[in-house]
């Protein structure tokens, strides 16, 4: 398997009047992305592949500008489909997210089932890696979302689907590495992980390793932003 980095978009501008897939990054999200690009050696990643959602594409574009490479947009990497409910108040959203992970074989209030979202993101990543590997085995930087990203991490690490392995509560902007001979163990934040992107510090997945990144309310895509910018949303 080609080595890759999976990065989630950081804070967005929450607008209940706009469909969630069309939300863009907030100023906090843009600043975090620029800082990550400035202090992290991303030069080995010569392919940047983004979800079709606006917030992911904006994150990918900021990184691409630094690397001088185009953004490739692929379908199948979108966040779990929540269109049945649309925007939800924060407390209600967190309850729904808990249920989404806790009952992966069920459609919670019409949401895409977690097991289906997992199959979709795994297929999208695998398909893209296979296509790119036909040309050159160049490390790939994927830019996506926390919910399906956690489902992908669980699959690659051999963890059962659980919110225990969700992103830490920093408003998004987290990453993990995977590839030949390497399974992810947990999420790392943009700020925590800049020096570790190529340091080989992920190591093999171990039982319970994800407990370090247990995510309380506010960690998912619609949740609260970090304390430095509570008004922005993730």
C-alpha positions, 0 to 999 in steps of 0.5 A: 500500500502506498504511504499516505497521510489522512488529514481532517479539515479544521474549524468551519463557519457554521451556518444553519441556513447552508447545507453542511457540505457547503460550509467553508473554513473559518479564519481560525481554521485557515490560520491553523492550516497555514501554520501546519503547512509552514511548520511541517515538512510535507514535501514528500507528498506530491499528490493531494486528494480532497473530499468534494466538500467545500471545507475539505477542498479549502483546506487542501487548497491551502496546503497545495499552494505551499507545495505547488501541486494541484488538488485532486477531488475524489468522490466517496470521501465525503462525511457521513450523510446526515442530510436526513436531519440537516443542521442540529443544535450542538447538544442534539448533534453530539447525542446523534454522533454518539448513537452513530458510532454506538450502533454502526449497523443502524440508521440513526434518524435517517443518517447513513449507517456507520458500517456503510460510511466505513465501507465507502471511505475504505473503498474510496481511499483504496481505489485512489491509492490503486489508481495512483500506484499505477503511475508512481508510488508517491506518498499521498495526502488525503484531506477529509473529515473526522467521522469517516476518518475515524471509521477509516482509522478503525478499519486500518488499525483493526479497532471495532467501530467506536467513538472512543477512537474519534478525534480529540476535542480540538475542532478538527485539524487532526491526522494519522499516517498509514501505508506499507507495514504501518497501521495508525494508532490514534489521531494527532493534532496539527499542532502536536504532530507537525514534527512527527509527520515523517518521524515514524512515531505512529508505530503499529496499532496496539489494543487500547491505543486509541484511548488517548484520543477519546473525544468528548462533546465537541470533537466532531465536525459540527461540535464546538471549536477550541476555547480560543475561538468558541464562536467559530465552530469546527 
